[in-house]
Amino acid sequence: MADTLAVFTVVVVGLLVGVEFAVAAFINPILDRLPGDGGLAARSDGARMLGKVMPFWYIGSVVLGATWAATAWGDAGAGLVVTATALLVLSVLMSIALLVPINSRVARWTQDSVPADWRRQLGRWDRLHYVRVGVIVSAFVLLTIALL
């Protein structure tokens, strides 16, 4: 059972990393290269869609990490799982405090309600997102090492 939990946790966190990395490295840069404000509607739609799913994914990853840490307490690698879970908690706190407020505004934007500084706001979100991706990649690496 413990091995199954560990593998499931690594898979869930790995998929989270994959989605968030794809957003940072591919999707948003592609949308940003569209002429004018061509990518704005897509980013707004993405903010709405992912804004519904990602809270469950992030919190689920924390719960899985904490459960794995509790079941592995005292075993080799438990410290790695605890550290990874702490990083996942940090990513949730970053999301709530820094990224969600921007994302919530972006999700409400329409062609008629886009603020003049929309590019600056998206740029700030992107920079914060890069940091969050680094945090969850670090958590994923630690979980993978603990699994091995």
N, C-alpha and C positions, 0 to 999 in steps of 0.2 A: 504494500500500500504506500509506503514512504517513497519508494522508487517511482511509482506512478505519479504521485503528487509532485515530485521533483521534476519529472519529465514534462508533465502538464504545465507546471509553472514556467519552465524554460520556454516551452512552445508559445504560451500565451504572451509572455513578455517579449519573446523574439518577434512575434507577429506585430505587437505594438510598436516595437522599434522599427520594423520594416515599413509600416504605414507612416509613422512620423518622419522617418528618414526620407521616404519617397516624397512626402509633402515638402520637406525642406530642400531637398537636393534636385527634385525634378518638377513636381507639379507647380509649385508657386513660381519658380523661375520661368517656366514655360508660359504660364499665364501672364506674368509681368512683361514678357517680351511681345505680347500682342499689341497691336497699334492702339494708340489712344488709351481709352479706359476699357478696352475689350475684355480684359481678364477680370475686371472688377465684379461683374455679375457672377462669374464662375466662383470667385473667391467668396463672395457673399453667400452663394448657395452652398459651397463647401463648409463655410462656417456654421450654417444652419444644420446641415446633415451630420457632419462630424461632431458638432456640439451636442447632438442627442446621444451619440454612441460612445464617445471617448470618456465621459465621466465613469461609465460602468466598466470600461476596459481598464482605466487607470486604477480605480478603487478595487476592482477584481484582482488586478496584479498585486496590489498591496496586501489584500487578504490572502491570496495564495502564498506570497512570500512570507507573511507572518505565520501562516499555518505551517509552512515548511520549516521555518526557523524554530517554531515551538516543538514540532515533532523530532527535529534533528538536534535539539539542545544537548550539548555535551559531546556530540559526535564531531569527527573531523569535518571541517568545512562549514560548520554551523556559523562561525564568525563571518564567513563570506556571505552566507545567506542573510544574516542579520544586517550586515553592511549594505548589501544590495537592497534589502527591504527599506532601510533608512533612506537610501537614494530614491527609491520609488515614492516614499512619503514626501521627500523633498520635491520631486517632480509634481506631485499633486498640489503641494503648497504653492509652488511657483505658478502652476496653472491657475489656481483660484485667485491668487493675489495679483498676478501680473498679466497672464495671457487671456483669461476668460473675460475680464472687463473689455479688452480691445475686441476680442472675438464676438462678444455680445453686440457691440456697436456695429461691427462689420455685418453681422447677420441681419440687422435691421435696415441696412442701406438699400435704397432703391435708386434708380437713375435720377429721381427728383430730390433725393435727400442726402446725396453724397456730400460730405464736408469738403471744403477747399483743401484741407491738409490730409486727404485720404492716403496719399502715397507715403507721407511721413508716418502715419499711424500703422499702415501695413508694414513699412520698413522696421518699425519698432517691434511689432509682433514677430516678424521674421527673425530679428536678432535674438529676441528672448527665446524663440522656438529653437534656434540653433543650440543655445545653452541647454535647454530642456532635453533636446535630442542627445547631447553629450552626456547628460546625467543618466538617461535611461539606457544608453549604450553601455555605460560603465556598470550599471546594475545588471544588465544582461550578461556581460562578460563575467562578472563575479558569480552569477547564478550558474553559468555554463561551467566555469571552473569547479564550483562546488559539486555540480552533478558528476563531473568526471572524477 
